[in-house]
Amino acid sequence: MVITDYKVQSVLRTYSRQLQKSKLARKLELGDTKQPEEKVSISEEARRRMIMDRVATQAFEQACPK
């Protein structure tokens, strides 16, 4: 069984989203309504590279089914 980098990244991304939601829910239960002020910015170059990697991975998986 082969686990691709894209699938690992997807799992990590999903886990981090769930973790953030649980932290936010816990703060709301405690009465802390202040929203987190974190902001992530990705350069255009990195965004293009990420999209190209995803497209290449998907094309490869469709061209070479397991």
NORTALIN-V854307 format. One record per pair of residues at least 12 apart in sequence whose ideal C-beta (glycine too) atoms are under 7 Angstrom apart, sorted by sequence separation. I is the first residue (numbers start at 1). J is the second residue. D is the distance in whole Angstrom. If there is no record, write none. Layout:
BEGIN
I_J_D, I_J_D
END
This chain:
BEGIN
6_54_7, 6_57_5, 4_57_6
END
